[in-house]
């Protein structure tokens, strides 16, 4: 059975870079993702004075528990949401004046719940353009800590950034969450913080983080579960095709591996061991209604697969996909309609009816979003002639995607 070597997780790599930079000692990250997002994060750390040494298969970061090594810096966050949200939070624990900016796409994405929370902790922070968006300036004097209330209903990254900040404060943090999306990503954060020596407890909706600091370690990055979803979906689409992703098994941190549970409900055969996950197509793809609030990054994958089901596919509770790299819910609907598929949408849902996509003269509008490209590559397996207006935007998370996906789908 074909085994696919999926690049390291973007989410895990970004968190590991933050934790390594904050830790006491030198951390080695094994198999980090090499992509535009993670390179941007590493470059941002370097701009803040952190020592980052990159070699094939391993990155070494000299941690600075006291914060950035410089007291004045300009940091460009590119398109990366984790870079744009995590690095200002890391810098706030240090001392100095740090200016952050990002691409036009990232400037449009919201920051307000996070920057409001930082201000409540006493951080001198101001937005240099539109309130609640990049660019912004942080004038840091260290953080005492305290209690916060946070709405993380738009993005779990707001909560993750503050949780990772907690051990760097003088007195710790108690964060009460009023709403939370993509909770499995928070579980990734908590597990990784503990691996670096942090102490966190949870009582209902309140997370309490002790001011322990972090210890350097050697940390292996697992394969990206969101990226794996395109290969799992491709296998489910093709009767008899099998794909195995080593390194993603029962102990995986990433909640997006739950996407294979959706494929199982649709009729695919799924096996998860402690070492790998395998999906095999059976020739059956059933329609279904599924809540994808906790695995919303895989919503476009399912949307792109949905026309080939035997009944409508309804995806619910995915309002947060409207504030990703693009409005992914509308982007999926727009492109499926271009392919002559019947689609209806609401504020937080999309329903896709069975049909035979027609690609005659159709170019997929990617909106510069890597996940739109990779998702509709799955549709393209049954729809010859699909093209993309920006196929290269996959460099954000998987620069070699087109080559790897083509080689996989050509393998008997």
Secondary structure as GFF3:
##gff-version 3
##sequence-region A 1 412
A	DSSP	beta_strand	2	3	.	.	.	ID=ss1
A	DSSP	alpha_helix	10	22	.	.	.	ID=ss2
A	DSSP	beta_strand	23	24	.	.	.	ID=ss3
A	DSSP	beta_strand	26	30	.	.	.	ID=ss4
A	DSSP	alpha_helix	36	47	.	.	.	ID=ss5
A	DSSP	beta_strand	51	55	.	.	.	ID=ss6
A	DSSP	beta_strand	58	62	.	.	.	ID=ss7
A	DSSP	beta_strand	72	76	.	.	.	ID=ss8
A	DSSP	alpha_helix	81	92	.	.	.	ID=ss9
A	DSSP	beta_strand	95	101	.	.	.	ID=ss10
A	DSSP	alpha_helix	104	107	.	.	.	ID=ss11
A	DSSP	alpha_helix	112	120	.	.	.	ID=ss12
A	DSSP	beta_strand	124	127	.	.	.	ID=ss13
A	DSSP	beta_strand	136	141	.	.	.	ID=ss14
A	DSSP	beta_strand	146	152	.	.	.	ID=ss15
A	DSSP	alpha_helix	157	166	.	.	.	ID=ss16
A	DSSP	beta_strand	173	180	.	.	.	ID=ss17
A	DSSP	alpha_helix	183	195	.	.	.	ID=ss18
A	DSSP	beta_strand	200	203	.	.	.	ID=ss19
A	DSSP	beta_strand	206	209	.	.	.	ID=ss20
A	DSSP	beta_strand	214	215	.	.	.	ID=ss21
A	DSSP	beta_strand	218	220	.	.	.	ID=ss22
A	DSSP	alpha_helix	225	237	.	.	.	ID=ss23
A	DSSP	beta_strand	242	246	.	.	.	ID=ss24
A	DSSP	three_ten_helix	255	258	.	.	.	ID=ss25
A	DSSP	alpha_helix	259	266	.	.	.	ID=ss26
A	DSSP	beta_strand	269	272	.	.	.	ID=ss27
A	DSSP	beta_strand	276	280	.	.	.	ID=ss28
A	DSSP	beta_strand	288	291	.	.	.	ID=ss29
A	DSSP	three_ten_helix	293	298	.	.	.	ID=ss30
A	DSSP	alpha_helix	299	306	.	.	.	ID=ss31
A	DSSP	beta_strand	313	316	.	.	.	ID=ss32
A	DSSP	three_ten_helix	319	323	.	.	.	ID=ss33
A	DSSP	alpha_helix	328	338	.	.	.	ID=ss34
A	DSSP	beta_strand	343	346	.	.	.	ID=ss35
A	DSSP	beta_strand	349	352	.	.	.	ID=ss36
A	DSSP	beta_strand	363	364	.	.	.	ID=ss37
A	DSSP	alpha_helix	370	379	.	.	.	ID=ss38
A	DSSP	beta_strand	387	388	.	.	.	ID=ss39
A	DSSP	three_ten_helix	391	396	.	.	.	ID=ss40
A	DSSP	alpha_helix	401	410	.	.	.	ID=ss41
###
